[in-house]
């Protein structure tokens, strides 16, 4: 019991530190590594809750496959000399804290509205369906169907945004004169518009 309590505080501290590293580190690659440590700490917390399937999925799917995808996206987009933080007075500066506040209120309502009385218990009994693949599939296709599909669209939008950022930073956008920019994308657009793009 003492070992579980110590492991809980260690994993909780690691999860919080990893989340702060994702938000505060300027290097995108280090942010991805901090996210990996955060996900592994969450997997340990799932193990303490006796949700073995969720812990395995957290490590294999998120800390494994998804993080590899993030690393490739960071390598594809590359670095930029532009500042990461927007200028003061911009739209992002105004709406950013409002979205953060709305997310904090939503998480607070979700946590306070859940059954917090189970925190002092020993968790589900042995043989219970909590955390089993069948129970997770039933919840994803019934109660949490809308958040599950919303997360899918969010990942799709993130992938499209990464490709658009890479095109902008690699100079694949057409210039102001209407001629196609450098690269294979510019050649294809020039051919489609009746012009031949000349890569520089």
N, C-alpha and C positions, 0 to 999 in steps of 0.2 A: 504493500500500500504506500509506504514511504517512497519507494522507487518510482511509482506511478506519479506521485505528486511532484517529485523532483523533475521527472521527465516532462510533465505537463508544463512546468514553468520554463524549462529549457526550450521546449518546442514553441511555447507561446512567445518567449523573448526572440527566438529566431524568426518566427513569422512576422512579428512587428518590425524587427530590424531589416528583414528582407523587403518588406513593403516600403519602409522609409528609404531604403537604398534605391528602389525603383523610381521613387518620386524625386529624390534629391541628387542622385549622381548625374553628371553631365554627359559622361561617355555612354552612348547607347549600348555598347557591348557589356559594360559593367552593370548596366541596368538589367540586362537580360540575365546575367549571372546572379544578380540579387533576386530576381524573380524565380530563378531555379531553386535557390535556397529557401525562399518563401514557400514554394509549393512542396518541397520536401518536408519542411516543418509542419505544414498542414496535413501531410500524409501521416506524420507521427501522431498528430492530434486525432485523426480519424482512427488510427490503431487503438488509441486509448479509449475511444468511444465504441470499440469492438465492431467497427464498420470496416471489415477486412477488404471487401470488394472496392469500396470507395478509396481506401488507402492505396491499393494496387493500381487502380485506374488513375489516381492522382500522380503516381510515379511514372507509370508506363505511358500514359496518354499525354498528360500535361508536362511534367518535368522531362519527359523523353521526346515524344514526337512533336508536340506543339513548340517546345523550346528550340528544337532543331530548326523548325520553320522560322521562328523569330530570328535565330542567328543568321539564317540565309537572307532574310529580309533586311537585317541590319547591314550585312555585307553587300547586298545588292544596291541598297539606297546609298550607302557610303556616308562619309562625313560631309559637313557643309561649313563654309565660313560664316554663314548668316547666324545671328544670335538665335538661340532657342526660345528665349523669352520675348513675347511681343512688346512693342513700345507702349509706354504708358498712355492711357486715354483711348486705346483701341477697343474694338468690339470684344476681343478675347479677354482683355483685362477686365472688362465690365461684367461679362457673362460667366467667366470662369469661377469666381467665388460664389456666384448664385447657384451654379450647377453643383458645386461642391457642397454647399449648404443643403440643397435639395436632396442630394445623395445621403448626406449625414442624417437628415430627418427621416428618410425612407428606411435606412438601416436601423435607426433607433426604434422606429415603430415596429419593424419586423422582429427585433430582438425582444422588446418589451411586450409585444403581443403574443409571443410564443410562451410555451409552458416552461417558465424558469424554475418551477418547483422540482423538476427532475435533476437539478444540478447537484443535489446532495445525495443522490442515489448511486448505486453501483452500475447503472446502465442496464441494457436489456438482458433478459435471461438467456441462458445457453439454449440454442435451438430456435430463438425468435427470428422472425422474418425481417427484422430491422437491418438494413444495409445489404440485403441479399440481392442478387441480380434480378430476380423476378419482381421483388417489391420496388426496386428502382425503376425498372421498365414500366411497371403499372403507374407509378407516380409521374413519370415523364410523359406518358401518353394520356393522362387524365388531368390531374390537378395542376401540374406544372408544364402543360403543353405550350401555352403562350410564351412564358419566359424561355423555354427551350428553343422555340423557333426564333424568338427575338435575338437570342445569343448567336444563332446560326447566321442571321442576316448581319449582325454586328461584325462577326468574323469576316464575312464576305466583303463588307464595306471597308474593313481594315486592309484586306488584301488588295482591293482596287485602289485605295488611297496610297498604299506603298508603291504600286506600279506607277501611278501618276506622279508621285514625288520623284521617283527614279527617272522618269522621262524628262521632268523639268530640270533636274540637276545634271543630267547627261547631255543637255542641249538638243533634245529630239523634238522640241516644239518648233513650228515654223516661225520665221522672223517676220518683222513688220512689213516687208516688201511683198509678201505673198509667196515668196520662193520657199521651197521646202528646206528644212534644216538638215544638218548633217546626220548621217547614220542611216540604217536600212529603213527606219520609219519615215524619214524625210524623203527617201527615194520613192517609196511606195505612194506617199501622198502627192509627190510631184508628178508621178506618172498618172495618177488618178485625175489630177487637175489639168492635164495637158502639158505639164512642164516636166522637165527632167531635173531632179535634184542632184546637185554636184556635191558630194561629201568633201569636207575640208580636211 
